[in-house]
Amino acid sequence: MPLRPVQVNIKALDPAAAGRFWAAALGWTASTGTPGATTYVGPPGPFVWPDPVTVGIDFVAVPEPRTATKNRVHLDLATTSAAHHAELVAHLRSLGATPADVGQGEVPWTVLADPEGNEFCVLEPREVYRDTGPVAAIVVDCRDPRAMARFWDGALDWTLHRVTEDQAVFRSARGVGPYLEFIRTPDVKTVPDRVHLDLLPYPGDDAAAEAARLRALGATDLDLGQGEVPWTCLADPEGHELCVLAPS
């Protein structure tokens, strides 16, 4: 059975601080996994991982600071009105976000960076994102959205909503939660990203078999120095990192 995206994995020098920022940014809560090593951010209330709809954020400690190269994966945040957009940007700035220039020019959305330098966008109100929750979309830069659509449509249990020369768009088959969008960009991947998706098999499915299935679709093995771990690190056909987690 295809895999489900369960979390956005973000490398951080200080996972606890990054978690506090994003929990306050999204109105979610942060919980510590291994002290000093991981912090998970998800919706408030009685939340049991993995949630059938929500894609949380897992911050994982690394010793290396990020490079000046733009991340090829980022989050877009939803707003409901012009006033909400302005209020959210001001709130994020008060939490430590800073303006970011990724060559966007004059656009109706606002590009910011979190305290670790990871870019994200605060979108102007858009009807399509009215029911996503605070995260409108997980956005991936790519050279060929059609090729990404073929690979990820085979990899995930999410529904492919639209594919053109410039964009491929997925969403949970339940029709709720954030979108996953592959957007054509002229640049190519040159360095390991600080942000990637973690995928989880369904209960009863075998993680090794799922990893083998992704390789058959065009994924390749990835050695990031992870050593012996219970998950499998892979890269999609354009080199975007992803992990197949072991069912728990």
Backbone as CSV, one residue per row, in Angstrom:
resi,resn,N_x,N_y,N_z,CA_x,CA_y,CA_z,C_x,C_y,C_z
1,MET,0.859,-1.196,0.000,0.000,0.000,0.000,0.895,1.245,0.000
2,PRO,0.528,2.304,-0.743,1.345,3.520,-0.753,1.518,4.122,0.636
3,LEU,2.515,4.967,0.744,2.893,5.576,2.011,2.102,6.847,2.280
4,ARG,2.119,7.272,3.536,1.454,8.519,3.911,2.486,9.493,4.486
5,PRO,2.456,10.759,4.093,3.320,11.754,4.721,2.840,12.014,6.143
6,VAL,3.728,11.885,7.112,3.305,12.084,8.501,3.976,13.297,9.155
7,GLN,5.115,13.722,8.625,5.745,14.901,9.222,6.747,15.514,8.257
8,VAL,6.922,16.822,8.430,8.008,17.538,7.776,9.186,17.501,8.730
9,ASN,10.312,17.019,8.261,11.514,16.896,9.080,12.417,18.091,8.784
10,ILE,12.764,18.841,9.816,13.602,20.027,9.649,14.827,19.904,10.552
11,LYS,16.004,19.991,9.958,17.244,19.964,10.732,17.425,21.312,11.427
12,ALA,17.932,21.281,12.658,18.045,22.504,13.437,19.255,22.434,14.356
13,LEU,19.901,23.575,14.543,20.963,23.652,15.547,20.374,23.558,16.946
14,ASP,19.184,24.096,17.120,18.512,24.099,18.419,17.061,23.661,18.216
15,PRO,16.786,22.357,18.244,15.424,21.889,17.993,14.387,22.471,18.959
16,ALA,14.752,22.638,20.214,13.789,23.153,21.183,13.379,24.577,20.834
17,ALA,14.352,25.424,20.486,14.043,26.808,20.128,13.244,26.865,18.827
18,ALA,13.637,26.046,17.857,12.891,26.008,16.601,11.466,25.543,16.845
19,GLY,11.312,24.551,17.705,9.976,24.066,18.027,9.123,25.120,18.698
20,ARG,9.730,25.879,19.600,8.961,26.940,20.270,8.494,27.980,19.262
21,PHE,9.376,28.364,18.324,8.987,29.350,17.318,7.800,28.845,16.504
22,TRP,7.906,27.629,15.978,6.865,27.135,15.086,5.581,26.794,15.830
23,ALA,5.682,26.365,17.069,4.468,26.136,17.847,3.712,27.455,18.039
24,ALA,4.440,28.518,18.362,3.801,29.822,18.527,3.308,30.363,17.188
25,ALA,4.037,30.084,16.115,3.643,30.568,14.795,2.343,29.932,14.326
26,LEU,2.173,28.639,14.593,1.024,27.900,14.076,-0.113,27.754,15.081
27,GLY,0.120,28.124,16.331,-0.874,27.878,17.367,-0.925,26.420,17.761
28,TRP,0.192,25.709,17.583,0.303,24.296,17.918,1.085,24.145,19.221
29,THR,1.419,22.922,19.583,2.192,22.669,20.788,3.481,21.948,20.420
30,ALA,4.499,22.145,21.225,5.800,21.502,21.024,6.032,20.493,22.127
31,SER,6.518,19.329,21.752,6.842,18.305,22.742,8.240,17.780,22.455
32,THR,8.970,17.503,23.516,10.352,17.057,23.385,10.408,15.550,23.266
33,GLY,11.177,15.089,22.267,11.438,13.666,22.138,12.662,13.336,22.954
34,THR,13.772,13.082,22.290,15.036,12.923,22.986,15.535,14.305,23.370
35,PRO,15.714,14.606,24.670,16.106,15.963,25.080,17.343,16.445,24.336
36,GLY,17.225,17.658,23.763,18.332,18.248,23.037,18.506,17.717,21.633
37,ALA,17.732,16.688,21.260,17.920,16.065,19.947,16.727,16.235,19.029
38,THR,15.511,16.120,19.569,14.321,16.246,18.729,13.226,16.994,19.462
39,THR,12.444,17.734,18.695,11.240,18.397,19.198,10.163,18.261,18.137
40,TYR,8.977,17.811,18.548,7.872,17.626,17.615,6.830,18.702,17.847
41,VAL,6.322,19.273,16.740,5.296,20.304,16.809,4.051,19.793,16.095
42,GLY,2.927,19.787,16.807,1.668,19.327,16.239,0.504,20.074,16.851
43,PRO,-0.702,19.803,16.384,-1.884,20.518,16.874,-2.088,20.327,18.367
44,PRO,-2.721,21.294,19.019,-2.990,21.161,20.460,-4.087,20.149,20.708
45,GLY,-4.242,19.796,21.973,-5.315,18.887,22.355,-4.852,17.447,22.356
46,PRO,-5.792,16.511,22.395,-5.444,15.079,22.440,-4.955,14.594,21.080
47,PHE,-3.674,14.740,20.840,-3.079,14.397,19.548,-2.284,13.103,19.685
48,VAL,-2.603,12.120,18.852,-1.890,10.851,18.853,-1.209,10.682,17.503
49,TRP,0.110,10.557,17.523,0.875,10.391,16.282,0.827,8.933,15.854
50,PRO,0.667,8.615,14.564,0.467,9.568,13.471,-0.994,9.947,13.313
51,ASP,-1.237,11.225,13.102,-2.587,11.708,12.884,-3.009,11.373,11.457
52,PRO,-4.267,11.000,11.233,-4.686,10.635,9.880,-4.718,11.793,8.904
53,VAL,-4.678,13.018,9.399,-4.777,14.185,8.526,-3.586,15.120,8.670
54,THR,-3.239,15.471,9.905,-2.223,16.490,10.150,-0.835,16.009,9.772
55,VAL,-0.080,16.869,9.118,1.345,16.642,8.888,2.087,17.547,9.866
56,GLY,2.679,16.953,10.904,3.384,17.721,11.921,4.774,18.112,11.462
57,ILE,5.534,18.676,12.369,6.908,19.095,12.077,7.816,18.497,13.135
58,ASP,8.857,17.803,12.690,9.820,17.186,13.597,11.159,17.879,13.418
59,PHE,11.645,18.523,14.470,12.932,19.215,14.425,14.006,18.296,14.994
60,VAL,15.054,18.088,14.224,16.106,17.142,14.580,17.438,17.881,14.657
61,ALA,18.174,17.664,15.745,19.433,18.376,15.963,20.508,17.928,14.992
62,VAL,21.217,18.907,14.429,22.415,18.664,13.623,23.471,19.680,14.051
63,PRO,24.756,19.338,13.898,25.793,20.279,14.327,26.110,21.357,13.301
64,GLU,25.724,21.143,12.031,26.121,22.068,10.975,25.053,23.138,10.766
65,PRO,25.453,24.413,10.726,24.483,25.457,10.384,24.087,25.337,8.917
66,ARG,22.959,25.885,8.568,22.518,25.816,7.175,23.398,26.704,6.310
67,THR,23.484,26.359,5.039,24.254,27.165,4.096,23.393,28.329,3.617
68,ALA,23.986,29.167,2.768,23.237,30.299,2.224,22.303,29.873,1.100
69,THR,22.394,28.612,0.672,21.546,28.126,-0.411,20.099,28.003,0.056
70,LYS,19.178,28.489,-0.758,17.751,28.421,-0.431,17.305,26.969,-0.295
71,ASN,16.518,26.698,0.734,15.900,25.383,0.844,15.000,25.124,-0.359
72,ARG,14.980,23.881,-0.816,14.091,23.523,-1.928,12.741,23.006,-1.440
73,VAL,12.578,22.944,-0.136,11.291,22.590,0.464,10.971,23.652,1.511
74,HIS,9.753,24.176,1.474,9.364,25.167,2.472,7.874,25.057,2.747
75,LEU,7.434,25.748,3.778,6.023,25.782,4.155,5.382,27.087,3.699
76,ASP,4.138,26.989,3.229,3.291,28.151,2.978,2.227,28.188,4.066
77,LEU,2.046,29.338,4.680,1.049,29.499,5.729,-0.197,30.185,5.171
78,ALA,-1.363,29.749,5.621,-2.635,30.272,5.125,-3.090,31.465,5.954
79,THR,-3.786,32.388,5.289,-4.471,33.480,5.989,-5.880,33.592,5.437
80,THR,-6.756,34.234,6.195,-8.166,34.290,5.832,-8.624,35.662,5.358
81,SER,-7.792,36.685,5.565,-8.159,38.044,5.157,-6.892,38.880,5.105
82,ALA,-7.012,40.065,4.517,-5.864,40.970,4.483,-5.425,41.338,5.895
83,ALA,-6.409,41.540,6.771,-6.074,41.889,8.155,-5.370,40.727,8.845
84,HIS,-5.846,39.515,8.616,-5.193,38.343,9.204,-3.774,38.200,8.689
85,HIS,-3.568,38.443,7.393,-2.226,38.377,6.824,-1.291,39.353,7.536
86,ALA,-1.727,40.583,7.671,-0.889,41.600,8.325,-0.625,41.239,9.782
87,GLU,-1.653,40.762,10.471,-1.489,40.392,11.879,-0.526,39.212,12.035
88,LEU,-0.649,38.230,11.144,0.224,37.054,11.251,1.677,37.417,10.962
89,VAL,1.904,38.235,9.946,3.275,38.651,9.649,3.864,39.403,10.836
90,ALA,3.104,40.302,11.434,3.599,41.047,12.594,3.885,40.104,13.759
91,HIS,2.999,39.131,13.963,3.200,38.153,15.032,4.471,37.345,14.805
92,LEU,4.679,36.893,13.579,5.866,36.104,13.260,7.140,36.927,13.428
93,ARG,7.081,38.198,13.024,8.246,39.072,13.218,8.552,39.227,14.701
94,SER,7.510,39.318,15.537,7.730,39.468,16.973,8.331,38.210,17.584
95,LEU,8.100,37.052,16.942,8.656,35.784,17.424,10.105,35.574,16.989
96,GLY,10.576,36.385,16.036,11.960,36.245,15.577,12.118,35.977,14.104
97,ALA,11.021,35.926,13.339,11.137,35.766,11.895,11.705,37.036,11.274
98,THR,12.390,36.883,10.158,12.995,38.017,9.460,12.602,37.980,7.987
99,PRO,12.559,39.139,7.320,12.249,39.155,5.890,13.310,38.377,5.099
100,ALA,12.887,37.709,4.065,13.797,36.923,3.230,13.585,37.294,1.770
101,ASP,14.680,37.396,1.058,14.631,37.686,-0.377,15.130,36.463,-1.118
102,VAL,14.211,35.777,-1.795,14.579,34.602,-2.595,14.369,34.896,-4.077
103,GLY,14.385,36.198,-4.410,14.169,36.606,-5.784,12.707,36.673,-6.164
104,GLN,11.827,36.821,-5.166,10.393,36.778,-5.442,9.863,38.037,-6.109
105,GLY,10.581,39.164,-6.013,10.098,40.398,-6.606,8.839,40.893,-5.926
106,GLU,7.989,41.573,-6.704,6.738,42.106,-6.170,5.672,41.014,-6.217
107,VAL,5.308,40.501,-5.059,4.317,39.431,-4.979,3.331,39.763,-3.856
108,PRO,2.130,39.178,-3.892,1.140,39.502,-2.857,1.329,38.744,-1.560
109,TRP,2.272,37.820,-1.526,2.545,37.104,-0.289,3.824,37.646,0.346
110,THR,4.100,37.211,1.566,5.267,37.687,2.307,6.224,36.528,2.535
111,VAL,7.484,36.741,2.195,8.508,35.715,2.382,9.319,36.054,3.630
112,LEU,9.392,35.113,4.549,10.119,35.281,5.795,11.071,34.114,5.989
113,ALA,11.936,34.235,6.974,12.798,33.132,7.398,12.624,32.960,8.898
114,ASP,12.605,31.698,9.335,12.509,31.440,10.775,13.852,31.735,11.438
115,PRO,13.967,31.658,12.760,15.231,32.019,13.419,16.429,31.179,12.998
116,GLU,16.205,30.006,12.394,17.321,29.201,11.881,17.611,29.485,10.415
117,GLY,16.865,30.419,9.827,17.110,30.814,8.445,16.300,30.078,7.410
118,ASN,15.382,29.215,7.819,14.559,28.470,6.867,13.449,29.353,6.310
119,GLU,13.394,29.454,4.998,12.403,30.294,4.345,10.991,29.701,4.463
120,PHE,10.008,30.575,4.544,8.609,30.165,4.451,7.811,31.352,3.950
121,CYS,6.580,31.098,3.507,5.750,32.157,2.950,4.462,32.293,3.749
122,VAL,4.049,33.528,3.947,2.723,33.829,4.487,1.885,34.282,3.297
123,LEU,0.937,33.455,2.891,0.177,33.729,1.686,-0.913,34.763,1.926
124,GLU,-1.240,35.487,0.880,-2.443,36.306,0.889,-3.652,35.371,0.909
125,PRO,-4.823,35.846,1.302,-5.990,34.953,1.369,-6.277,34.298,0.016
126,ARG,-6.436,32.974,0.029,-6.775,32.231,-1.185,-7.858,31.232,-0.834
127,GLU,-8.900,31.191,-1.641,-10.041,30.338,-1.371,-9.635,28.871,-1.280
128,VAL,-8.673,28.456,-2.092,-8.286,27.043,-2.133,-7.742,26.554,-0.793
129,TYR,-7.201,27.483,0.018,-6.601,27.103,1.294,-7.504,27.414,2.491
130,ARG,-8.775,27.607,2.262,-9.664,28.042,3.336,-9.830,26.993,4.434
131,ASP,-9.588,25.702,4.101,-9.845,24.642,5.080,-8.614,23.799,5.388
132,THR,-7.437,24.345,5.143,-6.219,23.548,5.339,-5.719,23.553,6.766
133,GLY,-6.146,24.528,7.572,-5.473,24.773,8.833,-4.350,25.768,8.611
134,PRO,-3.477,25.968,9.603,-2.471,27.027,9.481,-1.439,26.780,8.386
135,VAL,-1.145,25.515,8.077,-0.206,25.212,6.995,-1.009,24.980,5.722
136,ALA,-0.861,25.896,4.769,-1.589,25.770,3.506,-0.977,24.695,2.626
137,ALA,0.352,24.679,2.541,1.004,23.757,1.621,2.441,23.510,2.028
138,ILE,2.897,22.313,1.695,4.318,21.970,1.723,4.779,22.092,0.276
139,VAL,5.725,22.986,0.015,6.098,23.348,-1.351,7.503,22.848,-1.656
140,VAL,7.643,22.198,-2.809,8.926,21.631,-3.228,9.317,22.243,-4.566
141,ASP,10.498,22.847,-4.633,11.039,23.325,-5.906,11.468,22.125,-6.752
142,CYS,11.212,22.174,-8.051,11.630,21.070,-8.904,11.819,21.559,-10.329
143,ARG,12.486,20.757,-11.129,12.697,21.083,-12.538,11.567,20.573,-13.412
144,ASP,10.930,19.456,-13.023,9.952,18.794,-13.885,8.765,18.329,-13.050
145,PRO,7.734,19.184,-12.900,6.581,18.782,-12.100,5.891,17.520,-12.606
146,ARG,5.880,17.297,-13.905,5.228,16.086,-14.417,5.971,14.834,-13.959
147,ALA,7.292,14.883,-13.969,8.061,13.733,-13.493,7.856,13.537,-11.996
148,MET,7.810,14.638,-11.251,7.549,14.529,-9.820,6.156,13.963,-9.567
149,ALA,5.185,14.351,-10.400,3.833,13.822,-10.241,3.820,12.311,-10.438
150,ARG,4.567,11.815,-11.424,4.577,10.373,-11.665,5.177,9.625,-10.486
151,PHE,6.310,10.122,-9.978,6.955,9.428,-8.863,6.109,9.485,-7.606
152,TRP,5.697,10.681,-7.209,5.016,10.838,-5.932,3.590,10.291,-5.968
153,ASP,2.976,10.239,-7.147,1.666,9.620,-7.241,1.759,8.122,-6.959
154,GLY,2.870,7.516,-7.365,3.088,6.117,-7.039,3.534,5.904,-5.608
155,ALA,4.213,6.905,-5.046,4.766,6.758,-3.698,3.718,6.931,-2.611
156,LEU,2.785,7.869,-2.792,1.879,8.289,-1.724,0.465,7.772,-1.921
157,ASP,-0.278,7.779,-0.813,-1.701,7.487,-0.904,-2.518,8.769,-1.059
158,TRP,-1.868,9.912,-1.270,-2.565,11.170,-1.491,-3.066,11.246,-2.935
159,THR,-4.037,12.131,-3.159,-4.657,12.291,-4.466,-3.944,13.374,-5.270
160,LEU,-3.641,13.071,-6.527,-3.067,14.064,-7.437,-4.211,14.913,-7.983
161,HIS,-4.237,16.193,-7.598,-5.325,17.082,-7.989,-5.085,17.756,-9.330
162,ARG,-3.815,18.077,-9.613,-3.545,18.862,-10.815,-2.086,18.662,-11.202
163,VAL,-1.821,18.569,-12.493,-0.446,18.524,-12.966,-0.363,19.276,-14.285
164,THR,0.588,20.210,-14.354,0.863,20.988,-15.556,2.368,21.045,-15.739
165,GLU,2.797,21.809,-16.714,4.232,21.997,-16.916,4.873,22.741,-15.748
166,ASP,4.065,23.478,-14.993,4.610,24.342,-13.947,4.303,23.888,-12.529
167,GLN,3.385,22.935,-12.363,2.957,22.621,-11.001,2.314,21.234,-10.942
168,ALA,2.599,20.515,-9.869,1.874,19.279,-9.544,1.373,19.431,-8.115
169,VAL,0.102,19.107,-7.882,-0.530,19.369,-6.592,-1.183,18.102,-6.062
170,PHE,-0.838,17.737,-4.827,-1.415,16.588,-4.131,-2.134,17.066,-2.873
171,ARG,-3.080,16.224,-2.413,-3.686,16.428,-1.108,-4.194,15.092,-0.586
172,SER,-4.284,14.984,0.721,-4.827,13.773,1.328,-6.140,13.376,0.659
173,ALA,-6.330,12.088,0.475,-7.569,11.592,-0.133,-8.792,11.964,0.694
174,ARG,-8.591,12.324,1.955,-9.707,12.766,2.795,-10.171,14.179,2.440
175,GLY,-9.388,14.882,1.624,-9.771,16.225,1.207,-9.592,17.281,2.265
176,VAL,-8.706,17.044,3.221,-8.446,18.006,4.289,-6.937,18.089,4.510
177,GLY,-6.538,19.066,5.317,-5.125,19.218,5.617,-4.384,19.969,4.526
178,PRO,-3.056,20.057,4.633,-2.263,20.846,3.691,-2.157,20.171,2.327
179,TYR,-1.804,20.965,1.343,-1.467,20.453,0.018,0.034,20.166,-0.042
180,LEU,0.421,19.316,-0.969,1.824,19.084,-1.305,1.994,19.535,-2.744
181,GLU,2.830,20.554,-2.964,2.927,21.188,-4.269,4.368,21.152,-4.783
182,PHE,4.526,20.697,-6.010,5.816,20.692,-6.693,5.772,21.807,-7.735
183,ILE,6.646,22.801,-7.565,6.620,24.011,-8.376,7.889,24.075,-9.236
184,ARG,7.703,24.303,-10.538,8.858,24.399,-11.430,9.710,25.618,-11.078
185,THR,11.009,25.400,-10.952,11.966,26.477,-10.724,13.160,26.275,-11.646
186,PRO,13.881,27.342,-11.995,14.989,27.194,-12.933,16.260,26.631,-12.312
187,ASP,16.407,26.739,-10.994,17.628,26.280,-10.360,17.575,24.779,-10.116
188,VAL,18.737,24.213,-9.834,18.826,22.773,-9.578,19.337,22.547,-8.167
189,LYS,19.094,21.365,-7.669,19.528,21.013,-6.315,21.040,20.834,-6.289
190,THR,21.704,21.489,-5.326,23.163,21.423,-5.243,23.681,20.954,-3.895
191,VAL,22.879,21.112,-2.830,23.330,20.735,-1.489,22.205,19.982,-0.783
192,PRO,22.526,19.175,0.233,21.469,18.533,1.017,20.545,19.579,1.626
193,ASP,19.260,19.272,1.642,18.280,20.223,2.147,18.162,20.104,3.663
194,ARG,17.698,21.171,4.288,17.418,21.151,5.724,16.013,20.640,6.005
195,VAL,15.217,20.478,4.955,13.805,20.145,5.124,13.457,18.976,4.199
196,HIS,12.762,17.967,4.733,12.301,16.873,3.884,11.057,16.234,4.492
197,LEU,10.425,15.356,3.727,9.239,14.646,4.189,9.615,13.296,4.781
198,ASP,8.942,12.935,5.862,9.010,11.586,6.425,7.721,10.866,6.063
199,LEU,7.870,9.655,5.532,6.730,8.852,5.086,6.606,7.620,5.961
200,LEU,5.377,7.191,6.191,5.126,6.066,7.089,4.267,5.014,6.403
201,PRO,4.668,3.729,6.484,3.784,2.673,5.985,2.556,2.534,6.879
202,TYR,1.520,1.931,6.336,0.340,1.630,7.124,0.598,0.394,7.983
203,PRO,-0.148,0.248,9.082,0.017,-0.943,9.924,-0.117,-2.225,9.086
204,GLY,0.801,-3.122,9.308,0.806,-4.372,8.571,1.664,-4.344,7.330
205,ASP,2.019,-3.137,6.841,2.917,-3.035,5.686,4.359,-3.079,6.155
206,ASP,5.230,-3.497,5.273,6.643,-3.668,5.604,7.432,-2.475,5.075
207,ALA,8.183,-1.803,5.969,8.935,-0.616,5.574,9.992,-0.935,4.528
208,ALA,10.676,-2.068,4.660,11.698,-2.441,3.686,11.084,-2.678,2.312
209,ALA,9.923,-3.319,2.292,9.242,-3.545,1.019,8.788,-2.230,0.406
210,GLU,8.336,-1.294,1.238,7.923,0.007,0.728,9.117,0.783,0.168
211,ALA,10.258,0.701,0.846,11.460,1.351,0.330,11.865,0.752,-1.012
212,ALA,11.771,-0.577,-1.135,12.088,-1.243,-2.400,11.132,-0.784,-3.498
213,ARG,9.872,-0.598,-3.142,8.889,-0.122,-4.121,9.235,1.278,-4.609
214,LEU,9.696,2.141,-3.702,10.094,3.486,-4.105,11.321,3.448,-5.019
215,ARG,12.248,2.541,-4.734,13.416,2.400,-5.628,12.969,2.000,-7.030
216,ALA,11.977,1.118,-7.111,11.472,0.697,-8.417,10.816,1.860,-9.158
217,LEU,10.297,2.841,-8.398,9.695,4.025,-9.009,10.732,5.058,-9.429
218,GLY,11.981,4.888,-8.975,13.031,5.829,-9.353,13.784,6.452,-8.205
219,ALA,13.462,6.090,-6.960,14.204,6.608,-5.809,15.581,5.945,-5.730
220,THR,16.500,6.621,-5.083,17.842,6.085,-4.884,18.201,6.139,-3.407
221,ASP,19.096,5.246,-2.994,19.537,5.240,-1.604,20.369,6.475,-1.312
222,LEU,20.301,6.919,-0.081,20.948,8.168,0.321,21.723,7.941,1.607
223,ASP,22.999,8.271,1.584,23.838,8.170,2.775,24.179,9.569,3.258
224,LEU,23.563,9.944,4.362,23.817,11.241,4.987,24.609,11.078,6.275
225,GLY,25.249,9.920,6.408,25.972,9.633,7.630,25.061,9.179,8.745
226,GLN,23.883,8.671,8.394,22.909,8.298,9.421,23.268,7.021,10.164
227,GLY,24.157,6.199,9.589,24.554,4.975,10.267,23.405,3.985,10.345
228,GLU,23.415,3.170,11.407,22.376,2.168,11.592,21.159,2.796,12.270
229,VAL,20.099,2.979,11.514,18.885,3.610,12.032,17.679,2.779,11.571
230,PRO,16.558,2.909,12.271,15.383,2.100,11.921,14.572,2.660,10.760
231,TRP,15.040,3.722,10.123,14.355,4.257,8.963,15.270,4.153,7.750
232,THR,14.713,4.379,6.562,15.469,4.286,5.313,15.521,5.645,4.653
233,CYS,16.733,6.131,4.370,16.914,7.421,3.717,17.014,7.216,2.208
234,LEU,16.184,7.922,1.481,16.153,7.829,0.028,16.121,9.233,-0.568
235,ALA,16.286,9.310,-1.882,16.104,10.557,-2.617,15.178,10.281,-3.792
236,ASP,14.293,11.214,-4.085,13.406,11.039,-5.239,14.203,11.289,-6.524
237,PRO,13.607,11.155,-7.696,14.383,11.272,-8.932,15.071,12.613,-9.156
238,GLU,14.679,13.666,-8.444,15.381,14.943,-8.547,16.304,15.191,-7.359
239,GLY,16.452,14.199,-6.492,17.382,14.328,-5.381,16.799,14.854,-4.095
240,HIS,15.488,15.084,-4.033,14.884,15.530,-2.773,14.930,14.394,-1.758
241,GLU,15.475,14.684,-0.583,15.578,13.678,0.448,14.200,13.290,0.984
242,LEU,14.062,12.031,1.396,12.861,11.559,2.066,13.252,10.374,2.936
243,CYS,12.475,10.119,3.957,12.718,8.978,4.827,11.477,8.113,4.910
244,VAL,11.674,6.796,4.825,10.615,5.831,5.067,10.789,5.339,6.496
245,LEU,9.852,5.688,7.357,9.949,5.355,8.760,9.494,3.926,9.003
246,ALA,9.962,3.355,10.086,9.495,2.036,10.499,8.168,2.212,11.220
247,PRO,7.165,1.358,10.932,5.899,1.474,11.658,6.136,1.295,13.160
248,SER,5.380,2.055,13.936,5.549,1.969,15.394,4.204,1.753,16.041
